[in-house]
Amino acid sequence: MTSPEPPLDPRRMTDLEERLTHQQHLIDQLNDVVLGQARQLERLGRELASYATAVERLIPISTA
């Protein structure tokens, strides 16, 4: 037989809701940072490929 659950303390419930809201906000902020970094990595990858192509035109790499 299990013991009955204690009644929920309204202050505790409010505190938990505030913490959850804060954590959701932090997750949203982190997600924005991660998405920004992903866009930046994509841009840098394209830029690097462009530079590699320019260097190959200046100094042909032999495939010997």
N, C-alpha and C positions, 0 to 999 in steps of 0.2 A: 504494500500500500504506500502510495506516495503522499508526502505532506502537501497541504494546499499552498498555492503560490501566495507570497505576501502581496498586499495591495501596492499598486504602483504609486510612488511618491511623485506628485505633480512637479516638484522642483527638479527631481532627478530626470523626469521625462523631458522637461524643458531644457535642461542641461544637455541631454543626449541629442535632442533635436538641434540645438545650437551647434554642437560639435559636428553633427552630420552635415549641416549646412556649410560650415566652415571647410570641412574636408571636401565637399563637393566643389566649392569655389576653388580650393587649391588644386584639385584634379583638373578643373577646367583651365586654370592658368597653366598648369604643367602641359596639358594637351596643346595649348596654343604655342608654347615654347617648342615642343617636339615637332609640331607641324611646321613652324618657322624654320627650324633646323633642317628638316627634311627638304623643304624648298631650297634652302641655301646649299645643301649638299648636291641637289640636282643641278643647280646653277653652276656650282664650282666644278662638277663633273663635266658639264658641257664646255665650260671655259678651259679646263685642262685638255680636253680632247681637241679643242680649237688650237691651243698652244702646241700640242704634240704634232698636229697636222702642219702648222707653220714651221716648226723645227725640221720636220721631215722634208719639207720643200727646200729649206736652206741647206741641210746636211742629209742627203739621201742615205738611208740605212741599208747596207747590203744584207741580203738574206743568205749569204754563203755559209 
